[in-house]
Amino acid sequence: MTQSSVTGLERRLARRILETRGDPRLRIVLWNGEEIRCSDAPPIGRVVFRDRRLMPELLLHPELGLPEAYADGRLEIEGDLPTVLKLVLAAPVRRTPAKRARDAWELFRRRSKSLQRSRKNIHHHYDLGNDFYSLWLDERMAYTCAYFPRPTASLEDAQLAKMEHVSRKLWLRPGERVIEAGCGWGSLALHMARHHGVSVTAYNISEEQVAWARARAREQGLDQRVEYRLDDYRNVTGQYDAFVSVGMLEHVGDENYAALGRVIDRCLPTHGRGLIHSIGRVQRQPMDAWIERNIFPGSYSPTLPEVIGILSPHDLAVIDVENLRLHYEKTLEHWLERFEKHAAAVEKRFDPRFVRVWRLYLAGSIASFHVGNLQLWQTVFQRTRSRDLPWNRAHLYEAR
């Protein structure tokens, strides 16, 4: 049988793949140019199989088969990539007993309490080079969900608004001490120090990020009020008025939630309060296998009850939860647009496969937030008996 020939079984399998997506606007183009469709509705996108071996790979390994084939160039997607992926991901996944059992096994298999493993995982993603991330992030190198006061706001304005939104939720007052767990390139710590008069101690285990953050603190004359420590959050010591973590919980792993809860408990006094900002899910399940392999090894996105479970054993009460899912979709749209403008430079530094991997990661994340597979929780908490908090939410939106 030649590479170009197509059997009746292969046609039926391709049609079955389309039917499971549940959207008639998607097409499959086989290796011989033959188009498989489920209706005559105008197509929005086409998935093009360059290799007949893709068919069994997709059937045997659906989570890895399609993204790996795209990364290798054996599969193309015609049409706007995020839009096509929204169609692909829109169909609900049936949580059969077998699926729940596989998810439980994957969650157990991927667990690791090792600090060495944590450092290796962070290095894999965040130490790709500051010059790589500076191509497509905003000027402050904020690599977490922005907050768009208006849908038309620029990425720079939205990231600044996110930092102010977080600061106001923490109800920061001049002279207070703040502990930040997982600070990225340090922009939030600098914002809190400059605009709210606090002192910040920030922990991070990415050497490149910490070096960049320290340089920015010196340039801005804030190195006496912001300290960046190249260390793991589990080694936090001292007491602080507020605890904040933006975009770190995804890398902690649920096996380490109890340890994180103990850290928060020991560093907050009776008037202490805090905020955890994290990608999450409605139902407990492991990270997408392809993302875990290629982008974020060791990652896990918690359910909201799991976030609350970090706090409740330690006399910490949740006082506010906000879901910024649609804000993260828009943040990623900005990132992907900027990434595409610099794709040639990224390919020159790395290789074509690297570009395709990151393009698919960013576009797939847009689709995942769009269809609700991923959420974004901002959870604010304080000591159970504390009465030291604003009476209402007016302070979040007052003009300054």
N, C-alpha and C positions, 0 to 999 in steps of 0.2 A: 504493500500500500504506500503510495507516494505521500509526501508532505502536503501536497495541494488537495488531495482527495478528501472528501467528507462522507462519513457513513451516516446511515439513517439514525443509528444510535446516538452519534455525536450531535446531530441536529436536535434530537429529542432532549438530550441532556442540556444543550444550550437553551432550548425553550423552557425547560424546567427551571433553570437558573433565573431566567427572566420572570417567570411566574412567581417565584418565591419573593422577588422584590416587590411585586404588587403594584408597579407603576408602568403603564403602557407606553410612556414617553422614552423609555430606555431601549436601546438596541444592542445586539451583539453582532459583531462582524467577525466571521471565521477566517482562518488563515488562507483560504482560497478566494476571499473577497465576498463570499455569500453573507447576506444580512439576515439575521433571525429577528423576528418581531412578534409581538403578541397582539398588536392591533395596528390600525392605520392612523392612529393619533400622531400629530407632528412630533418628531423626535426632539428631545432636548440634548441628548448625548448618546455616544456610541462607545462601547467597550470593544476594542479591537484585539483579537487574539493573533499574535504573530507566529505562534508555535502550537501545534496540535497537542503537545504534551501538557499544555496548560489545563486541558479539560480534566484529566484524572487528578492533577495536583489540586485544583480548586475543589473537587469533590472530596478528596481525602483530607485536605488541610485548608478549609475555607478561610480561617483567620489569617493564615500566613501566605497562602497561595497567591491571592490577587495582589497584595502589596509587594511581595517579593518579586513577582513577575513584572510589576510596574517599575520597581527600582532597577531591575536588570534590563529593562527595555524590551522585554518579550511581550509586553502588553501595553497598549496605548489607550488613552482616554480622549476621545474627541468631544469638544464642547468645553464650556467653562468647568474647570476641574471641581471647585467646591460645589457647584450646582449639581453636577453629575453624582458626586459623592453623597449629597443630601438625598438623592433618589435611592441610591444604593443602601443607605443606612436607615431610611425612613421606615422600612418594614419592621414591625415588632419581632423581637426574638422570643421564641417560645421557651419558657423556663421549665422544661420537662424535668422529671426526676433525674434522668441521665445527665442533663445539662447542669443541674444543681450539684450533682456529685462530682462532675469534672471541675466545676468552679471551686468547690471545696478542696479538692486535691491540689489544684494549682495554687490556691491561696496558701495551703500548708507547705507545698514544695518550695515556694519562693521565699519563705520566711528566712530572715537572718538578723540576729541581734548584734553581729560583729561590727565594731567601729571601723575595722580595716575594710570590710565590705562596703560600708557606707562611704568611706573616703574614695574607694575605687569607683563606685557608682557615680558620685558627684563629679569626679575627675572626667569620667567618660563623657559627660554632657557639658558641664560648665567650663571646663578648661580647654575647649576647642580653640580658644583664642579670643581676646577682647576685640581684636580687629574684625573678626568674623561677625560677632554680635553687633558691633557698632555700625555695620552696613545697613541693618534693617530695624534695630530698636530705635527708640527716641533718644534725644540728646543726653538724657539722664541715665540711660541704660536700664530702664525699668523693664523687667522681664516677667511681669505678672499682669493680671487683668486690670485694665484701666477703668475709669469711671467717667462716663460721658454725660455731662450735665445736659447737653443737647446732642442729638444724633449726628449733627454736622460739625461737632467740635473736632479740632485736630488731635492727632495722637499725643503731641506734646502737652496740649491743654488738658486732655483727658487723664494723662498720667499724673500731672500736677494736681488735678482735682481728686484723683484717687488718694494721693498722699494726704491731702487736706481732709478728705472724707474720713480716712482712718484716724488721723490725729484728733479730729473733733469727736469721733466715737469714743476715743480713749479719754476725752475730757481732760486734756493735758493742761497743766498750769505751770508758769515759770518757776524754775528751781527744782522741779521734780526729776527723779531718776527713772529712766526707762531701760528695760532689757529687751533686746530684739534677738530672736532666735532664727537664724537663717536670713542674712541681710542682703543677699545678692550683691549687686555692685554698690550698695550703700546709699542709694538716693533717699530712701525714707528716713533713715537716721539723720542725714543732713537737713532734710526738710523740717523734721521735728525740732531739731536743735535751733535752726535759724528762725523759724516762724513761731515757735511755741516756747522757746526759752528753757528747754529741758536739756539734761545731760543723758547721753545714750551710750550704752555698752552693747555692741553688736557682735554676735557669734556667726562664724561661717567656716566651712572646711575646704573651700575652693581657694587655692593660693592666688590664682590670677584675679579673681574678684576682689579679694582682700587687698591685694597690692594696688589695684585700680582705685578702690574706695579710699584707702589711706592717702593716696596722692590727691584725690579730689578734696578731702578734708583739709589737707595742708594748703591747697590752692585757695580755698574759701575761708581760711582762718578759723576753722572749726575743730581743729585737731585737739584742742584742749577740752572740748565738750563732747566729742564723739570719739569713742575708742572702738576700733575694729580688732577683734580677737580671732586669730586663726585657730579655732578650737571647735569641738563638738558641743551642741546644746546640752548634752548630758553632763557636761562639766561646769555648767553655770553655777556661780556662787554669789552670795550676797543677797541683800533685799532691795527691792525697787518698788516704786509707786505704780508702775504699769508694766505689763508684759505684752509684747506684740510679735506675731509671726505671720508673715505674708508670703505665701507660696512655698513654705517648707514642709508642711504636714504631708504633702503628697510623697515626700521622700523618706518620711520617718518609718513607714511600715506599721501595720496594725499591731504587730508583735511588740512594738516599742511604745505603744500609747500609754501604758501604765507608767513607764519611765518618764515620759514627757509630763504626765500629770503630776508626778512627784516633783519634777523640776519647777513647774508653775507654782505648786503648793509652797515649796520652801522659799521661793523668792518673792512672794507677795505677802505684805502685812495685812492687817485687818481692813484697811481702807483700799487695798489694792484692787485693780481691775485689769482687764486684758481683752485682746482681740486676736482671733485666729481666722485667717483668710486662706481658703483652700478650695481647690477643685474637688468636686464630690460626685456621688451618684445617689440615685433614689434607692436602688437595691444593691446589696452587697455582691460584688463580683470582682474577679481579678482584673488587673490592667490588661488591655489589649495585648496579645502575645507579640505582635509585630512591633508595637511601640515599645514594649518592655525590652525587646531584643535590640532594637536599632536606635532608640532615642533615650528612654528613661529606664535603665535597668534598676530593678529593686523598687519601683514606684507602686503606689497604691492610692486610689482615690476613695475616701471614706464616705459612708452614709452619714446623714445628720445625727442619728442616734449614736453613732460611733464617736463623733466629735463631742457630743454632750457627755458621753461615757468617759472621756478623758478628764472631765471637770468634776462631775458629780461626786466621785468618791472623796473629794478633797474640800468639801464645804465651799464649792464654787457654783454660783447660780448663773444660768444664762439669762441675760436681760434684753437681748435683741438679736435677731437673725435676719439678714438680708440676702436675697438671692440675686446675684449679678450675672446670671447666665447669658443674657442677651448682650451685656456689655463685653463679655469675653469673646463672643462671636465677632463683634465689631472690632475689638482689639486685634484679633487674629487676621481679620480682613486687611487692616492697615499693615500688619507685619508681612503678610504674603505679598501685598502689592510692592512693598519696599524690597523684599527678598527677590522678587522677579526682576526688578530694575538692576540688581547687582548679581544676577545669576551667573553671568559670564566671569565675573571676578571670583565668585565662590568656586566655580568649576576649575578655574586656573589654579587656585590654591589647593583644592582637594581633587575631585574627579567628577565625571558626569553622574555616576551612581549616587554620590553624596548629594548632589543637587536634587536628583529625583526623590531621594529619601526625604529630604527636608521639605521639598515642595509638597509631597504627599502628606507628611506629618502636619504641616500648617493647614493645608486644604481640608484634610480629614478632621482636624480639630474644629475648624469652622463648622463643618457638617455635623459633628457630634454635639456641639453646643446648640446648633440650630434645631436639631430634632429632639434634643433633651436627653441624649445618652449621657451627657456630662452636665453638671451643675457647678455653680460657684457660690460657696457659702462664705459670708462674713458673720462670724459669731462673736458677740460681745458678752463678757461675763464679769462678775465681781464676787466678793465674799458674800455668803448667804445672808448675813445679818447686817451688812453695810447699808447705811442710809445716805451715804455720801455719793450722790449721783444727780444728774440734772432731772428736773421735774417732767420735762417733755423733750421732744426732739428738735425744738426750734433752733438750738445751737448748731445743728448740723447744716442749716441752710441760711443762716444769717449772713448778710453781705459783710465783707471786711475791706 
